Structures are given as structure tokens and as C-alpha cells.
Amino acid sequence: MSRTGWLNNFRPEFALTFHPETQGGDMRRLFNHAFLVLLGATGGTLTVLGAQLALLGGSPWYLLSGLVMLVCAVLGWRRDAKSALLYWVFLGVNLCWALWECGLDGWALAPRIAMPTVMGLYMLTGWYRRHVGQQAALPGGGLLWPGLAVIGIAGIGAAFWADRTPAATSTAWGPPPAASEEGDWIAYGNDRGGSRYSPLGQITPANVGNLKPVWSYHTGKLTSGKQGTAFQTNPLKIGDRLFICAGNNDVIALDPETGRQLWRHSPRTNLEGVYGLVCRGVTYYRVPGATGTCSERIYTATLDARLLALDAATGQSCGAFGQNGQVDLTKGLGSVEKGYYFVTSPPALVRGRLVVGGWIIDGQRTQEPSGVIRAFDAVSGEFSWAFDIGRPDDHGSPEPGATFTRGTPNSWAPMSSDEALGLVYVPTGNATPDYFGGHRTALDDRYSSAVVALDAQTGAVRWSFQTTHHDLWDYDVAAQPTLFDLPGGIHGLVQPTKRGQIFVLDRMTGKPLLPVMERAVPRGAVAGERLSPTQPFSAAMPSFGGPAPTEKSMWGLTPIDQALCRIRFRQARFEGEMTPLSTDRFTITWPGYLGGIDWGGVSVDVRRGLMIVNNNQVANYNRLISRAEADRRGIKPMNAAHMSNVGGPAAQQGVPYAAQIAPFLSPLAIPCQQPPYGRINAVDLRTGKLVWSRTLGSSRDSGPLALPSLVPIPMGVPNIGGSLTTSSGLTFIGATQEHVFRALATESGQVLWKARLPAGGNASPTTYWSRPSGRQFVVIAAGGHAAMLSGTSDELIAYALPTK
């Protein structure tokens, strides 16, 4: 008996189970029914969301799309061939609508057409065509499906290709440094002015593709429980030592050639109440005329508010500095609750003085510790002067029993200094709390969110330039002021801001070198608040806040989450930049508190006169909460016993409102704004003109629901950290959510090299010359960042060209 005849002897019920064709029919039926359920659910959801959006004055298309999908699902369930015809007519109209609304922008088109088109393609399959009584083979299908496959593969390939780096084209090395000191990295940002520029040029655009990891160093696990690390050190290289600090304030000296630990000093920092372990760098000083122990020093300020001096050769404490090698920075502050005051940036050094500010926890209450700026003698540790915003003309210590003025604007970002001018440049934040200022004094308003030039000898204010008037948006100045010189004896200062505005000033006088204009901004404050009618804008410089949010620019992976973002946009208050917060509804704050430009700052290619700027384009979704509601919800200030309050609503105790602050995200935990979310740019400092702008980072390590997509689509991702430039025309940067370190051509922005990191390189890199091998090294702390969702690591990695 033939095999077919043998199978035909089985009863129907058995044939239903085992006959291949019948089993395939069950599978087709299952897939068709699942598809129609999905189509109906999508249509029903879009109908509800579309109706809500239309009632808010938004686009009616989502409502119409939902209704069409519902009708097609019902027709399909009835096995009516009109379901496919109607749906493809809808897809054609949908494409026309999408092109009308956003043009040929690929990112904008994707959520509008991708998911609906995939559903339409299923209707062309033989499975669905049989379901609605049509012949299985689609006329012309022999060309359609291979064509779609080619288009899909080409699209994916293009995404990969766009983030692909070219191979090295040369093995020739650039020149060694003209002098040994050119090969060092002596301060945060390389020089006291934070240029982040190196004259080294051995690594060039032609040979950077040959760069390889040479050594790595692990600081060791530092945290447990709810505390988080952020390994953000910008290493110093002086002579034959490389100096770094770990998140717990351990200071470490390494061999620059091999990464071998030479010494490690643990200050045994008390981390109680400190939820973020950050040390961005240390400070080096050679004591004039001194020899022997502590003639060369490393200084660091700690998370429990101490200023330490160490011998650079051995790591031992300099006992003659302060009291047994340290200065107590809580002196004069009065009561300091655990976790409310600490120092994350290295002290500034100018004319033999160390100048320190402090990080004050955001948004908890009024009368938090003072934001006073203080200077101490770099040799003895003796107090030199103070700049207390509450009493700016009195530069001494408070009388016994008194304190520096509480709740004043602080300075947590790295400072810069000019030894020749005898000035230290201090970027300031806000009087506490951030999102309400009805209680702030005239002096608070004068010096908050500003860059203030202080006399290095006395602490007196030489000049002050304010970047945001009466700041109610957490636009504290987070970036180090960057000093530069131009032909004609122009001594400039660049001040990047979270607003995305970059102000170019004369650092001798504070007067703008490029025009600054006061422009009217939205009004309508809550009861008890006041607003500045205008805000300063840098008229001749590009803005790096990103495009202003609109309903059309709301984004999502599908029409459903895009509709939800459009609804949230319509429900919120947004009247442009500096829209004030309300209690009755959310406010879109653009740019958000990440910036614009955060503490990574900018780098300046001194040789080419180019400024390199990495920026973010992500808004916030904020609201004030009445005190009565805050009390009902149990919103209280953070303390060491209640660390869970960190990251939730800001209590703002002492003012009429708490604040709910968060990025503007979709239900899938991706920004509601359309990509890109991060860019890197070059600006001509002489003219203020944008030279080039490129997306920064791919989607490989980020995605919906905070899960990595593993697909390196070059969409531009949020970033925090700095860049460096070299004389050979290279820009090095990590910074992104993506775990990648990149080298770009400074003149064009083309990516020439990249390396995979164990976590995000959310720090500022360093480059230096190592004499033993005669090579230029580039190092970066690849520690990741908890708030950036860029992973966690304790690894410092060094790269160099292979030895000859």
C-alpha cells in the first residue's frame, strides 16, 4: 500500500490531528484569528485614545485610524475580502497624511507607518488571502516578497553602516611633544581654564584606527544597598604618575605606562546618607621652592566634607596641612544633616589658594546648608576668604555661634582660574529649593545660575554674569567655564548652560564678546511666586536645547504610544522655553534638567578655533504640588534614614509647593520627543557659526522599558560627560548611554574609531605622553551612570597605538 493510501485509512478525527495539510490549516486559522484580535485591539485602543486626543484639540487621524482598523477586523472575522482592500486604501491615505505632517523625516515617519504597514503586509500572505476566500498566490507576489526582503535588509544594513567606522589608513606616527610638560594633563580639563585640549599629535586621523586597549585598572566594588556609584574621574598625569579618585574618595596613583598601582590612599569617607558616590577629579600643586615630602601635592575634597592634602610621591597625608592633613569644610555651616552637603568636583587652584564650593542636595527644604565659596592656603590649609552670597562684602569667617548664610546658591561644578589675572570663575546654582523662588532674597537672585569672577586674593566679586534670571527650572550652571584666547589679545570665557545657551564673555570684564539679548518669556506664575519678564539669549551662537516640542514631534515606537505622548503634550502647559510650573496640570520644561549641556562642558581646539559641544535634546514633564496634597501623599525631605525619598517628588519643605519632576517619557520609557536625543557639534569661536552637527551614540544599549535593543541604530542618545581635542585634529568622547568610546575628526565630525566599553564612559577622557614607550595614551573612566541607565563598572581603560 502506498504511503498516501495508508494515511487515507485513518478516521477523520485522526486525520485532523496528523494530516499535514489539515494541521497547517489549524495553524493558519490560529494565526489569522490572532492577527484579527490584534488588529481589533489596536483599532479599539486607537479609537479611544484618538477620541481623547481630538477632544483636546489634537489630530483626529488617530481616531479615524482606529475606526478603520476596527471595521477591517470585523470584516476579516466575517471572512470578507473587502477587509484587505479597505485596509490598503487606508495605508495609502495614512502615508499621504504622514508625509503631509512630517515630510521625509525617517524618524518621524517610522511610528506613523511601520506598524500599520506590517499589519497590511500580513493581509497579503497566502494564509490571510485563503481566509477571506481569495487565491493563495498574490498576483506579482513572486517579485513583491523578495523585493520587501531586499528593502528590509538594505534598511537594517544602512543603520549598521551609518555607525560603522573606517579602517586605519596609515601606520605613520605623529610627532612627539615639543617639551615634556606638553605631554602631561595637569588639571581637570588639562589646564586651569578647562580647555580639554592637548598639543599631542602622535595619534592622528590617519592612524587612530590602529588604537588598541593597552591596560585597565579596577578601583574595586565600592557600594552596597541603595547607594550608587558614578566613576567620573578625569585623570591627571604629572611626570611618571597618573592620579585618579574613586567614588568613595580613595585617591590612587598609577604607572601611566602599565596601569600598575603605585599607591592608594583611603580617607575612610563616611558615606552615611550619601546616595551617589562621585569624585570627578583631584588637584595637583608643586609648592614653590619646596623639596622633599609634600613638595608636590594632590588635593581632594570628600563626600563627608573634608579637604585633604597628600604627598604626590607616596600618598601619605601632609600633616602640616590643616589639622593632621585635612580641613573640616563643615566649619561655619552650622547644622549639616547627613547627605545634604558634600564636594564632588576638584578644588580650583589659583595663586597658591585652593577654592572649593559644595554640592547641596536638590529640592528638599529651605535653609539647607550654605552654598558659600571658600579659599584655603594650599600649603598650610589656613582659611583665606569666603564668598557668602548672603553677605557678599564680608569675606571672613562667621562670628562664634554664627554661620554662613543658609540656603544660598551653591557651586558644585568644576571651577576655572586664570593665574595671570588672579581670578577664579565660579559657576553657581540656585538658592534652595529649585522650583519655587518666592522666598529668595535679592542677593540670591543676583548671583544664582551665573558665572561669578572672584578675586583670588580677597574673594571680592570682580564681575558676575547671570545665565538665567530667577531660575525656577533647575538650570543651575553645571559646566566648567572654559577659558580661551583669540588673536588680538582677546581673553575669552565660554559658559555652556543646561538651557543650551552658550555665552561668550570677556573674562577680564564679564562683558559679552558675542551679542546677548533679553527676550520676553511666558508669564503666569503660581500664587506667591514672581517671574522675570525676560531671559538672556546668546543671539550669535547656536542653541543646543534641541527643537521645541510640538504635537507633531511627539514620538513612539507605534501609533499607540505616539498617541499617548500627543495626549500628554496636549494636556500639559507649554508656551515655549521657560514656561513656569503650575499646580493644575503638568508643564513641559524644555530643555530638561539634563540639558542642553551638563557638567561635561565643552572642549576647545585651540589650533583650529573650534568648540566641540555635546548636547541633549530631552524635555521634562513637571508639576508643582500644593502643600496640602504633598502632606496627604506623605512627601517628606530626604534624610539618611529615608533614602527611598531620593528620586521621588521633591518635598521643598518651607515653601507652599512640593514638585514632581521627571523626564518626558512614553509608557515604554522612551522620550516622547522624536530622535535624536543627543548630538555632538562644532562651532567656530570667532564667528559663532555652526560648522557641523552629528548624532551621538546608537540604540545598542538602550531601548523600550529600559532594555537594551542590541541594534546599533545611530539615533543619537542621551549623554553626560566631556570630550577632549588634540592638535592632530581628533576629538575623543564617551559620554553616551551606549557603552562606546569614540574618536571623531574635529574638522568634520566623522567617526574614525570606536571601542566597546564595559559601561558608559560618562566621564571626561584624558590624553598624555608616556616616556618609557614614547607613546601617546588616551584613558577614560568607564563607570556608567545609574540615572543614565548606562550600566555600572569600576574600570579605567587606557588606549595607545601598538609599539613600533
C-alpha positions in Angstrom: 0.0 0.0 0.0 1.3 3.5 -0.8 2.0 5.9 2.0 -0.9 8.1 0.8 -3.3 5.3 0.8 -2.2 4.2 4.2 -2.9 7.7 5.6 -6.3 7.8 3.9 -7.4 4.8 6.0 -7.3 6.9 9.2 -10.6 8.2 10.6 -11.3 11.9 10.2 -10.6 12.8 13.8 -7.2 11.2 13.5 -6.6 12.9 10.2 -7.4 16.2 11.8 -4.6 15.5 14.2 -1.9 14.1 12.0 -2.6 15.0 8.3 0.0 17.7 7.4 -2.4 19.8 5.3 -5.1 19.8 8.0 -2.5 20.6 10.7 -1.3 23.5 8.5 -4.9 24.7 8.3 -5.2 24.8 12.0 -2.0 26.8 12.2 -3.3 29.3 9.6 -6.6 29.6 11.4 -4.8 30.3 14.7 -2.6 32.9 13.1 -5.4 34.6 11.3 -7.6 34.8 14.4 -4.7 36.1 16.5 -4.0 38.7 13.8 -7.6 39.8 13.7 -7.7 40.1 17.5 -4.5 42.2 17.4 -6.0 44.4 14.7 -9.2 44.8 16.6 -7.4 45.6 19.9 -5.2 48.1 18.2 -8.1 49.7 16.5 -10.1 49.9 19.7 -7.2 51.4 21.6 -6.6 54.0 18.9 -10.3 54.8 18.8 -10.3 55.6 22.5 -7.0 57.4 22.5 -7.8 59.2 19.2 -11.2 60.4 20.6 -9.4 61.8 23.7 -6.7 63.5 21.6 -9.3 65.0 19.3 -11.3 66.4 22.2 -8.1 68.0 23.4 -7.8 69.8 20.1 -5.2 67.4 18.6 -5.0 65.5 15.4 -8.2 63.5 14.5 -6.3 61.0 12.4 -5.7 58.5 15.3 -9.5 58.3 15.9 -10.1 57.7 12.1 -7.2 55.1 12.1 -8.7 53.3 15.0 -12.2 53.2 13.4 -10.8 51.8 10.1 -8.9 49.1 11.9 -12.0 48.1 13.8 -14.0 47.9 10.6 -11.3 45.9 8.9 -11.1 43.5 11.9 -14.9 42.9 11.8 -14.8 42.3 8.0 -11.9 40.0 8.4 -13.6 38.0 11.1 -16.5 37.6 8.6 -14.0 36.4 6.0 -14.8 39.3 3.8 -12.2 40.1 1.2 -13.1 43.8 1.5 -11.1 43.9 4.8 -7.7 43.7 2.9 -8.9 46.2 0.2 -10.1 48.7 2.7 -7.0 48.4 4.8 -4.7 49.0 1.9 -6.7 52.0 0.9 -6.3 53.2 4.5 -2.5 52.6 4.3 -2.3 54.8 1.2 -4.1 57.6 2.8 -2.1 57.1 6.0 1.1 57.5 4.0 -0.2 60.7 2.5 -1.1 62.0 6.0 2.3 61.1 7.4 4.1 62.9 4.5 1.9 65.9 4.9 2.5 66.1 8.7 6.3 65.4 8.8 7.8 65.3 5.3 10.5 62.8 4.5 12.0 62.6 8.1 12.6 58.9 8.6 12.4 59.0 12.4 9.1 60.9 12.2 7.6 58.5 9.6 8.6 55.3 11.4 5.8 55.3 14.1 3.2 56.5 11.7 3.7 53.9 9.0 5.8 51.0 10.3 3.3 49.1 12.5 0.2 49.7 10.2 2.3 48.6 7.1 3.4 45.4 8.8 -0.2 44.5 9.5 -1.1 45.3 5.9 1.6 43.0 4.6 0.2 40.1 6.6 -3.1 40.6 4.7 -1.1 39.9 1.5 0.1 36.5 2.7 -1.5 33.3 1.4 -2.8 32.4 4.8 -4.9 35.5 5.1 -6.0 35.5 1.4 -7.3 32.0 1.8 -9.1 33.1 5.0 -11.1 35.7 3.0 -11.7 33.4 0.0 -9.0 34.7 -2.4 -6.5 32.6 -4.2 -3.4 31.9 -2.1 -0.9 33.3 -4.6 -0.8 37.1 -4.8 -0.5 38.3 -8.3 3.0 39.6 -8.6 3.9 38.1 -5.2 6.9 36.4 -6.7 8.5 39.9 -7.0 6.9 41.5 -4.0 8.3 39.4 -1.2 11.9 39.2 -2.5 11.7 43.0 -3.0 10.4 43.6 0.5 13.2 41.4 1.9 15.8 43.3 0.0 14.4 46.6 1.2 14.3 45.3 4.8 17.9 44.0 4.6 19.1 47.2 3.0 17.4 49.3 5.7 19.0 47.3 8.5 22.3 47.4 6.7 22.1 51.1 6.3 21.6 51.6 10.0 24.6 49.4 10.8 26.7 51.1 8.1 25.9 54.6 9.4 27.6 53.7 12.7 30.4 51.8 11.1 34.0 53.1 11.5 36.5 53.1 8.7 39.8 51.2 9.0 43.1 52.9 9.7 44.8 54.2 6.5 48.3 54.8 7.9 50.7 53.4 10.4 52.8 56.6 10.5 53.1 58.2 13.9 52.7 61.9 14.5 55.4 63.9 16.3 56.3 63.6 19.9 55.7 66.6 22.3 58.0 69.6 21.9 58.5 69.6 25.7 57.9 67.1 28.4 55.2 69.3 30.1 53.2 69.2 26.9 52.6 65.6 27.4 51.1 66.0 30.9 47.5 66.6 31.9 47.9 68.9 34.9 44.4 69.8 35.9 40.7 69.0 35.5 40.3 69.7 31.7 44.1 69.7 31.3 44.7 73.3 32.1 43.3 75.6 34.8 41.0 77.1 32.2 39.4 73.7 31.3 40.1 73.8 27.6 40.3 70.0 27.4 42.9 70.5 24.6 46.2 68.6 24.2 49.0 69.6 21.9 49.9 66.0 21.5 49.6 64.7 17.9 51.1 61.2 17.7 47.6 59.8 17.3 46.2 61.2 14.1 43.1 60.9 11.9 45.1 58.6 9.6 46.3 56.1 12.3 43.6 56.3 15.0 42.0 53.2 13.6 45.0 51.3 15.0 44.3 52.3 18.6 44.2 49.3 21.0 43.5 48.9 24.7 46.8 48.7 26.5 45.9 48.3 30.1 43.0 48.6 32.5 42.6 49.2 36.3 39.7 48.3 38.6 39.1 50.6 41.5 37.1 47.8 43.3 33.5 47.5 44.3 32.5 50.5 46.4 28.8 50.3 47.2 26.1 48.2 48.5 22.4 48.6 49.2 20.8 51.7 47.6 23.9 53.7 47.1 25.1 54.1 43.6 28.4 54.8 42.0 29.4 57.1 39.2 33.0 56.6 38.3 33.6 60.0 36.7 37.2 60.9 37.4 39.2 62.9 34.9 42.7 61.5 35.5 45.7 63.8 36.0 49.1 62.9 34.6 52.1 64.6 36.1 55.6 63.2 35.4 55.7 59.5 36.0 52.3 59.2 37.8 48.7 59.1 36.8 46.3 60.3 39.6 42.6 59.3 39.9 39.9 59.2 42.6 37.2 56.6 43.1 33.6 57.3 44.0 34.4 56.8 47.7 37.2 59.4 47.6 40.1 56.9 47.6 42.9 58.6 45.8 45.1 56.3 43.6 48.4 56.8 41.8 49.1 54.5 38.8 52.0 53.9 36.5 50.9 55.7 33.2 52.6 53.1 31.1 51.3 49.9 32.6 48.4 50.9 34.9 50.2 49.3 37.9 49.0 50.8 41.2 51.8 52.8 42.9 49.9 53.8 46.0 46.3 54.1 47.2 45.1 56.4 50.0 41.8 55.8 51.6 40.4 58.7 53.6 37.7 56.4 55.1 34.9 58.7 54.0 31.7 58.4 56.0 29.1 57.6 53.3 26.0 57.6 55.5 23.2 59.4 53.8 25.1 59.8 50.5 23.2 58.2 47.7 25.5 59.0 44.8 29.3 58.3 45.1 31.0 60.8 42.8 34.5 62.2 42.6 35.3 63.9 39.3 39.0 64.5 39.9 41.8 65.7 42.1 44.1 68.8 42.1 47.9 68.9 41.7 50.2 71.6 43.2 54.0 72.0 43.3 54.9 74.1 46.3 57.3 76.9 45.1 60.8 76.4 46.4 60.0 73.3 48.4 61.7 69.9 48.3 61.2 66.5 49.9 57.9 65.2 51.3 54.8 67.1 50.3 56.7 69.4 47.9 54.3 68.0 45.3 50.8 67.5 46.5 47.5 66.0 45.5 44.3 67.5 46.9 40.8 66.1 47.1 37.6 67.1 48.7 35.3 64.4 50.1 31.7 63.3 50.4 31.8 63.9 54.1 33.1 67.5 53.6 36.8 67.4 54.2 39.7 68.9 52.2 42.7 66.6 52.1 46.4 67.1 51.1 48.5 64.1 50.1 52.2 63.7 49.1 52.1 63.0 45.4 55.1 60.6 45.6 53.8 58.4 48.4 50.1 59.1 49.0 50.8 59.9 52.7 48.9 62.7 54.4 50.6 66.1 54.5 50.4 66.5 58.3 51.1 70.2 58.3 48.1 71.0 56.2 45.1 72.0 58.3 44.6 69.6 61.2 46.6 66.4 60.6 46.4 66.8 56.8 42.8 67.9 56.4 40.4 70.8 56.7 36.9 70.4 58.0 34.6 72.0 55.4 31.5 71.9 57.7 33.1 74.6 59.9 30.9 77.7 59.7 28.0 75.8 58.2 26.0 75.1 61.4 23.9 72.0 61.4 24.6 69.8 58.4 22.3 66.7 58.1 24.0 63.6 56.6 23.9 63.7 52.8 23.0 67.4 52.5 26.4 68.8 51.8 29.5 67.3 50.1 32.0 68.0 47.4 32.2 66.2 44.1 34.5 68.4 42.0 38.2 69.0 42.4 39.3 72.2 44.2 40.3 75.1 41.9 43.9 76.3 42.3 44.9 80.0 41.8 47.8 82.0 43.3 48.6 79.4 45.9 45.0 79.0 47.1 42.5 76.2 46.9 39.0 77.3 46.2 36.0 74.9 46.9 32.3 75.1 46.6 29.8 72.4 47.6 27.0 70.2 46.3 23.8 70.9 48.2 21.0 68.3 47.8 18.3 69.5 45.4 14.7 70.4 46.3 14.4 69.2 49.9 13.8 72.2 52.0 14.6 75.9 52.6 17.5 76.8 54.9 19.7 73.9 53.7 23.5 74.4 54.3 25.1 77.5 52.9 26.4 77.5 49.3 29.4 79.5 50.4 32.6 79.5 48.3 35.8 79.3 50.4 39.6 79.6 49.7 42.3 78.0 51.8 46.1 78.4 51.7 47.4 75.5 49.6 50.4 74.9 51.8 49.1 75.4 55.4 45.4 74.8 54.8 44.6 78.1 56.7 41.3 79.8 55.8 41.9 82.7 53.3 38.5 84.1 52.4 34.8 83.3 51.8 32.3 84.5 49.3 29.0 84.2 51.1 26.1 85.3 48.9 24.1 86.4 51.9 26.9 88.9 52.9 29.0 89.3 49.7 31.1 92.2 51.1 32.2 90.3 54.2 34.9 87.7 53.3 35.8 86.4 56.7 34.6 83.6 58.8 31.3 84.0 60.8 31.5 85.2 64.3 31.4 82.4 67.0 28.0 80.9 67.2 27.0 82.3 63.8 27.0 80.6 60.4 27.4 81.4 56.7 24.1 82.3 55.2 21.9 79.2 54.9 20.1 78.2 51.7 22.1 80.4 49.3 23.1 79.5 45.8 26.0 77.0 45.7 28.6 75.9 43.2 29.0 72.2 42.6 30.5 72.2 39.1 34.2 72.4 38.4 35.6 75.9 38.6 38.3 77.5 36.4 41.0 80.0 37.2 43.4 82.5 35.5 46.7 82.8 37.3 47.8 85.9 35.4 44.5 87.8 36.1 44.2 86.4 39.6 40.6 85.4 39.1 38.6 82.2 39.8 35.5 81.7 37.8 32.6 80.1 39.8 29.5 78.6 38.1 26.6 78.8 40.5 23.3 77.0 41.1 20.1 78.1 42.9 19.0 79.0 46.4 17.1 76.0 47.7 14.7 74.7 46.7 14.9 74.8 42.9 11.3 75.0 41.7 9.9 77.8 43.8 11.6 81.1 44.5 9.0 83.4 46.1 11.2 83.4 49.3 14.5 84.2 47.6 16.4 87.4 48.5 17.6 90.0 46.1 21.2 88.7 46.6 20.0 85.1 45.9 18.5 86.4 42.6 21.6 88.4 41.7 24.1 85.5 41.9 22.1 82.4 41.2 22.6 80.5 37.9 25.5 82.7 37.0 29.3 82.7 36.4 31.0 84.8 39.1 34.6 86.0 38.8 36.2 86.3 42.2 39.5 87.9 43.2 41.9 85.2 44.1 43.4 87.3 46.9 40.3 88.6 48.6 37.2 86.7 47.4 35.7 90.0 46.2 33.4 89.9 43.2 35.1 91.4 40.1 32.1 90.7 37.9 29.1 88.5 37.5 27.1 87.3 34.5 23.7 85.7 35.0 22.6 83.0 32.6 19.0 82.6 33.9 17.1 85.2 35.9 15.2 84.0 39.0 15.7 80.3 37.9 12.7 78.1 38.6 13.7 75.3 36.3 16.8 73.7 37.8 19.0 75.5 35.2 22.0 75.7 37.6 25.2 76.2 35.8 26.7 72.7 35.7 29.5 73.1 33.2 33.0 74.3 34.0 33.7 77.8 32.4 36.2 77.3 29.6 38.8 79.9 29.0 40.3 80.6 25.6 42.3 83.3 23.8 41.8 84.7 20.3 44.1 86.8 18.1 44.2 90.5 19.0 44.6 89.9 22.8 41.0 88.8 23.4 40.8 86.8 26.6 37.5 84.9 26.3 35.4 82.7 28.5 32.7 80.2 27.2 29.9 79.4 29.6 27.7 76.4 28.5 24.4 76.0 30.2 21.6 73.5 30.7 19.4 75.8 28.7 21.5 75.0 25.7 22.6 78.7 25.5 26.3 79.3 25.3 27.5 82.7 26.5 30.9 84.0 25.2 32.3 86.6 27.6 35.4 88.7 28.1 36.9 87.0 31.1 38.5 90.2 32.3 35.3 92.2 32.5 32.4 89.8 32.1 31.0 91.7 29.1 29.7 89.6 26.2 32.1 89.1 23.3 29.1 87.9 21.2 25.7 89.6 21.5 23.3 88.7 24.3 19.7 89.7 24.0 16.9 89.9 26.6 13.8 88.3 25.2 10.3 88.1 26.7 9.3 84.7 28.1 6.0 83.1 29.2 4.2 84.5 32.3 1.6 83.1 34.7 3.2 82.1 38.0 1.6 80.3 40.9 0.4 82.2 43.9 3.3 83.6 45.9 5.8 83.4 43.0 7.3 86.1 40.8 8.8 85.7 37.3 11.4 87.6 35.4 9.7 89.1 32.3 12.8 88.4 30.2 15.7 86.0 30.0 19.1 86.3 28.3 19.7 84.6 25.0 23.0 84.2 23.2 22.0 85.8 19.9 25.1 84.9 17.8 25.5 81.3 19.0 23.5 78.2 18.0 21.1 77.0 20.6 21.8 73.5 21.9 18.5 72.8 23.6 17.1 70.9 20.6 13.9 71.6 18.6 11.0 72.9 20.6 8.4 70.2 21.3 5.2 70.2 19.3 2.3 67.8 19.0 3.6 66.7 15.6 7.1 66.0 17.0 5.8 63.6 19.7 7.2 60.1 19.0 6.7 56.5 19.8 7.5 53.0 18.5 3.9 52.5 17.5 0.9 54.8 16.8 -0.5 53.8 20.2 2.4 55.2 22.4 2.8 58.1 20.0 -0.9 58.9 20.6 -0.4 58.7 24.3 2.6 61.2 24.1 0.4 63.5 21.9 -2.3 63.4 24.6 0.2 64.2 27.3 1.5 67.0 25.3 -2.0 68.5 24.8 -2.8 68.0 28.5 0.4 69.9 29.6 1.2 73.5 29.6 3.8 74.5 27.1 4.3 78.1 25.8 7.9 77.7 24.8 11.2 77.9 26.7 10.9 79.0 30.4 7.2 78.1 30.7 6.6 78.3 34.5 5.3 75.3 36.5 1.7 75.0 37.6 -0.3 73.0 40.1 -3.4 72.3 38.0 -1.5 70.5 35.2 1.9 69.4 34.1 4.4 71.7 32.4 6.8 70.7 29.7 10.2 72.1 30.6 12.4 72.4 27.6 15.3 71.7 27.7 15.0 69.4 30.7 17.3 69.4 33.7 19.8 67.2 31.9 20.3 70.0 29.4 21.2 71.3 26.9 24.7 70.9 28.2 25.5 69.4 31.6 28.7 69.1 33.6 30.7 67.6 30.7 31.1 71.1 29.4 32.8 71.8 26.1 36.3 71.4 24.7 38.2 73.9 22.6 40.6 73.0 19.7 43.0 75.9 20.3 44.7 75.3 16.9 41.6 75.4 14.8 39.5 77.8 16.9 36.7 75.2 17.2 34.5 74.5 20.2 33.2 70.9 20.5 29.7 70.7 22.2 27.9 67.5 23.1 24.3 68.2 24.0 21.0 66.5 25.0 17.5 67.1 23.5 15.1 65.7 26.1 12.4 67.6 27.8 10.9 67.3 31.4 7.3 66.8 32.5 7.0 68.7 35.7 4.3 69.9 38.1 4.1 71.7 41.4 2.1 70.0 44.2 0.2 72.0 46.8 1.5 71.6 50.3 -1.9 70.0 51.3 -1.6 67.4 48.6 2.1 66.8 49.4 1.2 66.2 53.1 -1.6 63.8 52.1 0.9 61.9 49.9 3.5 61.8 52.7 6.1 63.7 50.6 8.9 64.5 53.0 12.5 65.7 52.8 15.2 63.1 52.3 17.3 62.0 55.3 19.8 59.3 56.0 17.0 57.0 57.3 14.7 57.6 54.4 16.9 57.3 51.3 13.8 56.0 49.4 12.7 59.6 49.0 15.5 60.2 46.6 14.3 60.3 43.1 10.6 60.8 44.0 8.8 64.1 44.3 10.9 67.0 45.7 9.5 67.9 49.1 10.5 71.6 49.0 9.6 71.9 52.7 9.3 75.5 53.8 7.6 76.8 50.7 3.9 76.4 49.6 4.7 73.7 47.0 6.4 70.4 46.5 7.4 69.4 43.0 7.1 66.3 40.8 10.0 66.3 38.3 10.6 63.6 35.7 11.8 63.3 32.1 9.0 63.4 29.4 8.7 59.7 28.6 6.2 57.4 26.9 4.7 54.4 28.7 7.5 52.4 27.1 10.1 54.5 29.0 11.5 56.2 25.9 11.4 60.0 25.4 8.2 61.4 23.9 10.3 63.6 21.7 11.4 62.5 18.3 15.1 61.3 18.0 17.8 62.3 18.0 18.2 62.7 21.8 21.9 63.5 21.7 24.2 65.3 19.3 27.8 66.4 19.0 28.6 69.7 17.3 31.5 72.0 16.3 31.2 75.8 16.5 33.7 78.4 15.1 34.5 80.5 18.2 35.4 83.5 16.1 32.1 83.8 14.4 29.7 81.7 16.4 28.7 79.7 13.3 27.8 76.0 13.5 30.5 74.1 11.5 28.9 70.6 11.7 26.4 68.7 13.8 26.0 64.9 14.1 24.0 62.4 16.1 26.0 61.0 19.0 25.5 57.3 20.0 23.4 54.4 18.9 20.5 52.5 20.4 22.5 49.3 21.1 22.4 49.7 24.9 19.1 51.4 25.3 15.5 50.7 24.2 11.9 50.3 25.3 11.3 49.6 29.0 14.9 50.4 29.7 16.0 47.2 28.0 18.9 47.2 25.5 17.8 46.8 21.9 21.2 45.3 20.9 20.7 47.0 17.5 23.2 49.9 16.9 20.9 52.3 15.1 22.6 55.7 15.1 19.7 57.6 16.6 21.6 59.8 19.0 21.2 59.0 22.7 21.3 61.0 26.0 24.8 61.7 27.1 26.7 63.1 30.1 30.4 63.5 30.2 33.0 65.6 28.3 35.3 65.5 25.3 38.9 66.3 24.5 40.6 67.6 21.4 44.1 67.2 20.2 46.4 69.2 17.9 46.3 66.4 15.2 42.6 67.1 14.7 40.9 64.4 16.8 38.1 64.6 19.3 37.7 61.8 21.8 34.4 61.3 23.7 32.5 58.6 25.6 29.5 60.3 27.4 26.7 58.3 25.8 24.2 55.8 27.2 25.8 53.5 24.7 28.9 51.7 26.1 31.3 53.1 23.4 34.3 55.4 23.3 34.7 57.3 20.0 37.3 59.3 18.1 36.0 61.9 15.6 37.6 64.1 13.1 37.4 67.5 14.7 37.0 69.3 11.4 34.2 67.2 10.0 32.7 65.1 12.9 33.2 61.9 11.0 33.6 58.9 13.4 37.1 57.4 12.8 37.4 54.9 15.6 35.4 53.4 18.4 35.9 50.9 21.2 33.4 48.9 23.2 33.4 49.8 27.0 32.1 47.7 29.9 29.7 50.5 30.8 29.0 54.1 29.6 32.0 56.3 29.5 30.2 59.0 31.5 33.3 60.9 32.3 35.8 63.2 30.6 38.8 61.5 29.0 42.5 62.3 29.4 45.4 62.1 27.0 49.1 62.1 27.9 52.6 61.2 26.8 54.4 58.2 28.3 58.2 58.4 28.1 59.1 54.7 28.5 57.4 53.6 25.3 57.3 57.0 23.6 53.6 56.8 23.0 50.5 58.9 23.4 47.9 57.3 25.6 44.1 58.1 25.9 42.3 57.0 29.1 38.7 57.1 30.2 36.8 56.0 33.3 34.1 53.6 32.0 31.9 53.7 35.2 28.5 54.1 33.7 25.8 56.2 35.4 22.7 55.0 37.3 20.4 57.8 36.2 21.6 57.4 32.6 20.9 53.7 32.6 24.3 53.2 31.1 25.5 50.3 33.3 28.0 50.1 36.1 31.7 49.4 36.1 34.8 50.3 38.1 37.2 50.2 35.2 39.7 52.7 33.9 40.9 51.8 30.4 44.0 53.1 28.5 44.4 53.0 24.7 47.5 53.6 22.6 49.0 52.7 19.2 50.9 49.4 19.0 54.5 49.8 19.8 56.8 50.1 16.8 
